[in-house]
Structure formats: C-alpha cells, structure tokens
C-alpha cells in the first residue's frame, strides 16, 4: 500500500505523520510506502520544522532526511490512500486535484481514532513545544488505528 500524509506546508504535521507511520509499518513487517506533501508550497524543499524533528527524535524516530514537497493532482494516481491532517487541507487537495480527486482514497487522519468526527490535527506552527507533543500523540494513536483498519482480517 502507498500512503500519502498531507498538511499545509509539509514541515510540521505531515512529516511527523510520515515518520510515525513509516516506523510503525516497518516494525509490523508491512511493505507500505509512506510519503508526505503540503498543499501551500511555501516550504518546498525544506527540512521538517526543528520542533517536529525534536519531538520525533525523542520518540525514537528520525525525520531529518525528509524534504517538503507540493501535493499534486497526480498523487491520486500514485497513492492508494491520501490522508489530510485537517479539513482546510482536504479542501485544498480537492481544489488542486480537480477531476483527479478520488473520495475513495481520502480519509482525515483523526477519523481513524475518532470515527466520523472529522476532527483536525491542530497545526502546531508558531505554538509551544507542548503543542508539537500533542500533535505527535494524536498522530501516533491515529496511525495505530489506521494500520489496524487496513490490515484487519475483516477487510476485503
């Protein structure tokens, strides 16, 4: 399975989500490809935010190799599952993808932890270190639920 995590700038939430999910699938022995992208393009080519890197590192995950890249319509052809971090990101994805948008490939990340709530992973940009830890915890829990849902024996 190929999974794409998406946020606005691809330097805070989606890099954490990429790193956490990649770590979990490797530990589970799954052969998934995990990537991340951003809808606004302001940080293309940049490393993840220093605090995102620090929080991941404190949890045994190195995301320093990641680089921000723009979300593109073609991502709907290349990924099986595209996970926006928030409703505003989902709206931007729809706009960018146009006719290539595929509802069947999209699910807000926190709907894995809190089904049918459409909650956002809060954007920690410009907030305290504690906000980045909160984001990490939300993403960590949701990634467990995502793996469970997509590897469950009851899945077709």
N, C-alpha and C positions, 0 to 999 in steps of 0.2 A: 504494500500500500504506500502511496505517496501522499504526504500530508503537508499542507502549507499553512503556517500561522501568520496572521496579518494584523497589523496595528497601523497607526498613523505614520510615524516616522521610521519604524523598524529599528529603533535603538533602545527601547525600554521593554515594553510588554512582549512583543513577538519574539525578540531574541531570547528572553527568558523562557518563553513557551517552547521555542525550538530546542533549546538546550535541555530543558527538563524532559520533554517528550523523547528526545533522542536518547538521553541517558536511560530512561525507563524502558524503551523498546530494546535497547542493547542488553540491558540486564534481564529482560524477559526472553531474549533469544529470538526476537521478531526481526524480520528483514524488511523494515519500513525505511523509506527515505523521508526525512523531515527537513523542511526549509522554512524560511520566513521572508516576509516582504512588508513594505509600507505603502500606504496609498497617497501620501502627500509629496514624496520625493525630496523633501528638504534636507535629508541627511544621506543621500545616496553615496555609497562607498565608505561611509564612516563605520567605525567600530561601535559595538553596543555602548550605551551610556556607562560611565565608570561605576555608578552605583549598581546598575544591573549586573555588571561583571562581578563586583564585590559580593553581592548577595548570592549569586550563583556559586562563586568560589567558596564561600562559607558553607555551602551545601554540597561541596564536592564536584561541582560542575564548572568546566572551563568553556566560556563562550567568547573568549578574546579573539578567536580566529574568524568570527562571523563579520560580515560586512553588509550594511544596509543596501537593499535593492528595491526598485519600484515594483509594486504589484502591476501586472499586465493582463489584458484580456486573454492572452494565450495561456495563462496559468490554468484556466478552466479546461484546456485540452491536455495539460501536462500533469495535473494532480487529481487524485481520487477524492480528496477531502480538503476543503478550504475553510479554515477556522478563523473568523474575525474575532477580535478581542472585545468589540463593542458595537452598538447599533450605528453610531456615526461611521465607523469603519465599513460596516456592511453596506450602508447607503453609498459610500464612495466606491466600493467594489462593484456594485450594480451599475453605477454610472460609467466606471472605467471599462467594465466588461461588455456593456451594451448587449447585443444579441447573443454573445457567448455566455452570458450569465446562466448558470445552471443551479437552480434551487436545491436539487437533489444532492449536490456536493457541499452544501454550506450549512454550518450549524455554529451558532455563537458558543464560544468555549464554555461559559458558565452554565449553559443548558445541559452539559454533561453532569455537573454537580447538583444543579438545581433545575430539574426538568421543567420546561415550558414557562420559565420565568423571564427569559430574555434580559437577564442582568448583564451589566457591563463589568469587565475587569477595569477597575479605575486606573486612569492614566497617572503614573507617579511623577511625571515630568514636572520639575520645579517644586516638588514636595519633599518631605523629610525622608531620611533613610528608613524610618519605620514604614512609610508608605510603600517603599520597594519591597520590604519584607512581607507586608500584607499581600501585595501583588504576587510575590513568589508563592506564598502559601495557597492562595486561591488557584493559581495555575497548577501547582503541584497536585492538589486534590482533584482538579478537573481532568488532568492528564491521566490519573489513575482510572477515573470513571470512563474516559474516552477509550483507553486500552481495553477495559473490561467490556464495554459495549461492542467494540469492533473485533473482539476475539472470543466472545461468548459462543458456546456451542449452539445456542438458540438462533444465532444469526444464519440467514440463508446462504 
